[in-house]
Amino acid sequence: MKLTIYILMGIIASLIAFLALGNTAIIIGFGIIIGVLSRGLYVLNEVNNRLKKHDFKLDKEKTAKEKYIEERNLDVQ
């Protein structure tokens, strides 16, 4: 629901900007949209890279725990 309101507000704001600035408003609007999309992709890439590193650490800890449990079980037997 909030997204729809934001879309409508954006349409109204772009209409006002187009009436005030003419074709310049279109160029500015596309620049803003492309800038926001580029930044969003950059942030998603950073999050993905950090999650990959985090998963690797978890796997390393998991294998260390499994190895410890196996060694402990062998010592008991």
C-alpha positions, -999 to 999 in steps of 0.1 A, spaced: 0 0 0 28 24 9 45 16 -24 14 27 -43 13 60 -24 50 66 -32 45 59 -69 16 83 -70 36 110 -52 64 104 -76 41 108 -106 27 140 -92 62 154 -85 75 145 -119 44 161 -135 50 194 -116 87 192 -125 79 186 -161 55 216 -162 81 238 -145 113 227 -163 101 211 -195 124 185 -211 151 192 -186 130 175 -160 130 143 -180 168 142 -182 171 149 -144 145 123 -136 162 96 -156 195 106 -141 181 101 -106 165 68 -115 196 54 -130 217 67 -101 194 50 -75 193 17 -95 231 17 -98 236 24 -61 210 -3 -52 229 -29 -73 262 -19 -57 247 -23 -22 232 -57 -31 265 -68 -44 282 -58 -12 256 -76 9 260 -107 -12 298 -107 -8 295 -103 30 270 -131 32 293 -154 12 322 -147 36 299 -153 66 287 -186 52 323 -197 47 331 -190 84 301 -209 95 312 -239 74 347 -237 89 333 -237 124 309 -265 116 337 -287 103 359 -279 133 331 -289 156 324 -321 137 361 -330 137 363 -324 175 332 -346 181 347 -374 159 380 -373 178 363 -373 211 342 -403 201 373 -422 189 391 -414 222 361 -428 242 360 -460 223 
